[in-house]
Amino acid sequence: MWKSAVMVMDFRKLENEIYRRCNDLLSLQKPDGTWRFCFENSVITDAYMLILLRTIEYRNEKLIREITERILSQQSPDGLWRVYPDEEPANLSATIQAYTALLYSQQYCANNDKLIAAKDFIKVNGGLKKADLLTKVFLAMNGLYEWPDLPLDPAILFSLPLTSPINRYDISSYARAHFAPVLLMVEEKKKVRSKFTPDLSDLIEEGDEGAHMQDWVNLFSVLNIRDSYLQLKKENILSYIQNHIEPDGTLLSYSLTTIFMIYGLLSSGFKRSSKVIQNALTGLLNMFCEADGNLHLQNSPSTTWDTSLILYTLLEAGVPMTDTRVIKGSQFLLSQQQTKYGDWTVHNPDAAPGGWGFSVGNTQHPDIDDTQAALRTITRFQPTHSLYQSSYDRGLAWLLSMQNDDGGWAAFEKNTNRYLIGSLPIKHAKDALIDPSTPDITGRTLEFLGKFQRLNPDHASIKKGVNWLFASQEQDGSWYGRWGVCYVYGTWAAVTGLMACGVNSETKKIQKAKQWLFNVQNEDGGWGESCASDNQRKYVKLNASTPSQTAWALNALTAIHRQPTLEMEKAVSWLMTHREQENYPIGAGLPGAFYIHYHSYDYIWPLLALTHYYKKYYSV
């Protein structure tokens, strides 16, 4: 057995730690074979849900109080709200969302000591007009902000034929799901008010009228679509919405899109007692979880994602396939494979369904990352049973078919990286409006294809993917990760993907990535990156190490090095001595606006990194 010349690691202690962590995870499995951790996001979902419940006069004061307590629990000591703890200054949009929701709760008034700082901060920073687009839209839905005078009818986007130069399928699937309900309201400037609607006029500066929705004006004027398409077809939008409602009543399994949908339907004549709205409410109520002792509305429960990652990690760590808990989990994954033809078929019409989604109940919105994660477990079982073999074949075929023409993989759809749309003068247009290839998803997909499918490095998909990753490397040697925080995340995914596909570790780009990881390691042996990296598009150090980011870096270095270095040994020691739960969001949704604290990640990534380290350097 090989032992480090740098530092002699007690491999028995490492074995015991891996064993302990496996048992911890297995003990948390639910009777249906799943793992159900909270997908904790920022205050926006709680705020919008409270406002919705008040607007429809939902009679459950206990629930209102619990959501109010959750919103207050996220308030910083300075009386403001942030989307990540070290955000400076505080987040204007999050503060507006929380402030408005607390007024709706009627437990607090604008002059309450808990809200004075927030009100002053909003005013000093430009008022409501300086909020992000999503916040201004929601305020307008509630009659708290004026809709814009648009230069053309935005509903045309949903009426344009698919042969048009630009149509609704050229924007990202998540943008479509948010836009559709809004388009039912914006043209006629509809609003849904109630006796609970507060007065926010003191947060709107004089002269704002006509200029406050410039983002929307930019969006539809820059598109410059011909007048011949200006026929409003409200039925097209309603049809889109109704065709994308999941069996649980939600719009594509997202709480925010579902809340928007309810507003859109109410403004279109649907009664609050209608089946579609009541089903949507039920779906929303089922999305609540407990986060640090408070009730929290998840934007999209991560059950399928978490279960896939955990099963893969447990199997990597040596839990046998014959373990009944692993079998039960794998059977759950089989039940979640999708069979519907969703929006992804527009740009990929020749492929059959076979992907997985993020949440239980997601039946038509598969994504590449969940699919490759689920297949890592399915592939272990496929030689033993025809059901697994069939599932694997369909999943693999769908995954390969979703590769973009540029060689990378995106999140949800294929070839939706339209330069014109991504270049619109709208904040974060590239992140919100299009779905381009990203290093993190491309890297993890390549790792799956190279490690589990064992595709030859000369395989066309591998060559294109590797070339795309090499071309997307940053000057400093890192890669930007779109769906996590951020450069450590992207570099880990890219490096492990490249190494699994046979790239030589001595390659200049791999060595540059390795050196970058060493350069940003903390003195304590761990890694910690701030969410500020995401917004600034450059690496920003966090003043503390986090378990997941440390695990990602260690995993990448393990893939590169034939023998461990002192830096890697220090990382292992840090992971083994820091078992507390991290309370920092390291999942990314929208730069500067939406981050996720995955409560599952503390269990998954350190165990996976320690396992890979042990298997490479200490196993016989």
Steps between C-alpha positions, in 0.01 A plus 500: 500500500637840396548768765563870450857615522368839606268412783401156624122494504334262743311306235304307765366829628410593143325165451303552821401852395370376166310220674349745750390741229339219299301388803392857568363529148330161502325586825339801334335309216120525484273193475438566128872470426566874469706751691310821564719793597393862499580702188543829685498812288483871577202686643326555164285186502380555857425867433308433179306214658393715795389777264305250289325349802396845623389605152265204463398541867614152592375429850786347693653749741731235645660450158526877449676535835741216421597651165539839666736347755705342223535837323606669823750221572683598180534866600859611559598679822491833310129448427548416132488185288771330298505207257828376650646582842804703391315706236595869523310718472179320587274379219250765392256260332504251788443784745206628293354148482526445876384851592192473278409153626525609864261787427258250344522285811344791694712405797733792423450852369748715309603686814567188704853484639564180301421673169633854534853411386364308202277788393786751525734266308246461218455876470870582511572244230252632245171348611297237320622600153847369586373152586574213263260417219331206672428707811355791300281263302360341816435841655314600182290182517389612845424857399797636693691622196391619157527277196701654215372644175655240272589593139335180379289217632717253694255218446623470142789299633251221572320545166798493266531184289799282573640591157541864609853632553417539870226316688416389852723193476807717449487611863579264784232264630506660844460850349204377291331360811534835678406713199182318400285599803639853488395538136139440605519820704747745352320600179183617678698603809300271723552480875367287783438690822330424830417663831849401614682689222729761662590845372855514365465835325761656728755262347436623145678821410319772307572480131534122502186460291578374152863419576475241772472186286784575260612138507174394343514779244851390409394138468219553254637798306837340431330189365350730231250245375290599199148643541351209306532287815332747735177303539434423863407141562431472867391143436856411399633611835226327698556185296874511574433537873240225517721262300786552744312446824634194678277235664572661838342825377821703466636668190806291411562415868617851594334697778575842348357413159197349674442817703528703180258260330237553768519876452478464123198273522323720755546801274358296209171422669575177685329483839704440813286192559579357154660158489817617327571767763411276793726225361778755460460609862515139615817450298655808659407394852668165438825679416555627854790361700662575833817707486675573829176468692296718263245416234646576157357483148747324272507622143546147374543208742821313418391144581592335170831685479595422860398135474703451182812658645472315829454158339798563272712611795401203718581256220835670441570470874448125492140450611401185309242500223320223685426727796120526515519875557705550184261280302202698627666825402584371154139395450391851586733633231346265246157643585623855436630450147289712268295375209340824377614709208566842656618834361846354447366327188475831312878515454550124523205350308652162417574389858274286716434588867730349759624774732445576867381819667598672824187446708251225571198569283705659222371310196591716199798718587808274511848640526845380405653513850229292666512251216874434522469480880221241487680295236803460729285276719290341225815382323599290803175303478451482124691173445276323752149592387334587171309793654826667598653419162209658316503803730874545454483473121224761478674733744836475327348559156317810624811634673718462191232653279490814714860599429513848350651561161785688670599181684378587850184415690250750640257461788162426340495537123714475191642786292319782682802727515374783278754780498238769438293405804801450727629844401179690582553805726337321792684413818616137492331437162757232422424321827121535502386509137715238330627152586855468366761229548669527839828353631339344807231303317731415210770383740271275704343356187844420360601343830198270481562411136870437556483320834178299476420472130874474426471678170823511304682836501459498122121476528345803327304614809807474721728685260249783453438527874868499590577764237218719625623475859856585403376803307289623794779498760566837667836673465597415857440127446157474661157436348180690581223284646152626410291300750730507800740733680688536286856477366596221740179327393557542128867403522418182692239395243720583202814331635327178607320487165817548300696247704224240462523543124868413485658846497860484620547655843819666377307695238567871539134586563465236771819615668377859487173395665692310768715800578194725521342267756818503708514880477151550643527243780450643849765477768288251698511254210150559370346706223233767527360719223249780535178529300641839401710311244182425309390862473844647436611221263835468673616289794415655838632328809272418792656558843423140596530155346187303414464119493363475146746736336786331681373164379469622140858627499635184661310283252647693207853473636453129567406452136822675393764369740652154506611561858349737758669828581523682829221731384274201438584340833410826673167501315427144617582594857275805476205291375549241770509756780221729374181299515265784586236602249593795283255786488610668181322483163720337237234424238436774243178590321542860381810714567442752776141391549447131576725255685430162658611333819478130418459329836609174336837622380680475834425128494573434133812680379737447797415129501558473126832688517629293793391181325679584176810603693499177700437275199778657295772520764422244771290215366685182411 
